[in-house]
Amino acid sequence: MTEIAIVTGADANYAGMLEECLRSIRDKAESRGMTLCLLDVGLGEHRDRLAALADRVVEPGWDIDFPARPQTPGYFRAMFARPFLPRHFPGHRLYLWIDADAWVQDWRAVELFIEGARQSDPASGQPCLAVVPEIDRSYRNLTGAWQEFHDVIHKSYAEAFDQATADELVRYPLINSGVFAMRAEAPHWQAWADTLKAALQRTTSSLVEQAAINHVVYRQKLPAALLPSWCNWICHHAAPRRDPASGALTEPLLPYQQLGIVHRTMWTKNRWGYEAKGGTQTGHGA
């Protein structure tokens, strides 16, 4: 059993992006010696093709019981399974989750996630959660779309917890749960599971599991290693720039840092994709 498991998952609607995600990992020589794991939450006819790119495939059930479960789409299992990755893929010492709509351009981002997860808090000795906050000098949510972003996030916290908790948590930079890394023994897993279970009794918002991990870090004070935005670039906040010489995607402002993981969130899912042949980017972006 390898030390590190990289995990992703999706249903048939995300099959194309999931393949890009898997190939962007497989195409990197550095991924050898790591186990690539796949959560099948409804891949259907795409399962065999995509399973061939992974080392371990699991079709999870619902890890948490909640009132609205019968009406909740099956693909939500991939979101709600995140606090339970060591259960679904036991035997690894460290887990890195990457959303199916994200792909790895520069392996340095993966290395930073692993390094961050290997750190421990100096005061408590507890392992760190390696994550990226959704904040960058070029992001829309820092300037023109600040109020829109603030209102959406505040609403998600209020639905998951209560008004007072929302007023507190919305003051912090939002942690994106689409890419994260943790050691198997990190206390965050159980805290996240417990917090998500409580929140799901109130709401099945698409942001509920992200609200829960922010609660774990900011309210419950479990340690986090916060990584730079290029490690998990949120494309709907700022369009990447394409380097005219190399074709690589970079941050849009100087010094044009090459993006490590490109996360095609919200309306950007059909842009800035990964071309498996040669490991380059497809030509839909700016």
JOSUL-V597246 format. One record per run of one state. SS is the DSSP state (@ for helix, = for strand, . for the rest). FROM is the first residue (numbers start at 0). TO is the last residue. If there is no record, write none. Layout:
[[SS	FROM	TO] [SS	FROM	TO]]
This chain:
[[.	0	2] [=	3	9] [.	10	10] [@	11	25] [.	26	27] [@	28	30] [.	31	33] [=	34	39] [.	40	42] [@	43	50] [.	51	54] [=	55	57] [.	58	67] [@	68	70] [.	71	74] [@	75	79] [.	80	80] [@	81	87] [.	88	92] [=	93	97] [.	98	100] [=	101	103] [.	104	106] [@	107	117] [.	118	118] [=	119	119] [.	120	125] [=	126	126] [.	127	127] [=	128	132] [.	133	138] [@	139	141] [.	142	144] [@	145	159] [.	160	161] [@	162	168] [.	169	173] [=	174	182] [.	183	186] [@	187	199] [.	200	206] [@	207	217] [.	218	222] [=	223	226] [.	227	227] [@	228	230] [.	231	231] [=	232	233] [.	234	239] [=	240	241] [.	242	247] [=	248	249] [.	250	256] [=	257	257] [.	258	259] [=	260	262] [.	263	264] [@	265	267] [.	268	272] [=	273	274] [.	275	275] [@	276	278] [=	279	280] [.	281	285]]
